[in-house]
C-alpha cells in the first residue's frame, strides 16, 4: 500500500507537511481565483458566483461575499444558503469550514483552522500542520474584526461581538464577546428566532 500524499493527509485531518508541491499548486490556484474575484466590480454578481462555485468545496447559489476575500485552498469551505459577509474575510481552510444557513459576518473577520505542533519548534520549522474544523451553525451573526480559532463550533443563532477572539465552542442562542470570547447572556426565543424559521 502506497504512503499517503500530503494532500491526502490534509483532507483526512492528519498531520501533514505544508511544504509540498501539490499543496503549493492548490494554494496558487486559490490565490489566482481570489485575485480574480477581488478585481470584480459590484455589478458582476454572475461572475462572482461562478468564481465562488469553482473555488469553494460547495456553496448555495446566492452567497454575498464582499471583496476582498482570501483563503488558503477553497475546497475545504462549505457555505449554505443566504450567506452574507462584508469586506476583508480571510479563511485559512487547512481543515473544513462549514457555514450554515443565513450566517452574517462583519468586516475584517478571520477564520483559522490551521494548527501546528505546540511544544516542538523543530516540527514547526519543518512545516508540520493539522487542520481542525470550524463550524458556524445556522443564523450565526458575527460583528467586525473577529478571529475564530481552530476547532471551534459556534451554535445556531449565537451573536459574537466585534473584536472577539473565539478560542472555544460557543453555545447556541447567546451573546458572546471578548478575548477570549465568552457568553455574557442567553437570548430569548423571541430574540433569537424560532427553529421553525430554518
Secondary structure, DSSP 8 states (H G I E B T S, - for coil): -----HHHHHHTT--EES--HHHHHHHHHHHHHHHHHHT--TT-HHHHHHHHHHHSSEE-TT-EE-S-EEES-STTEEE-SS-EE-TTEEEE-SS-EEE-TT-EE-TT-EEE-EE--SS-HHHHHHTEEEE--EEE-TT-EE-TT-EE-TT-EE-TT-EE-TT-EE-S-B-SSEEEETBTTEEEEE--HHHH--GGG-
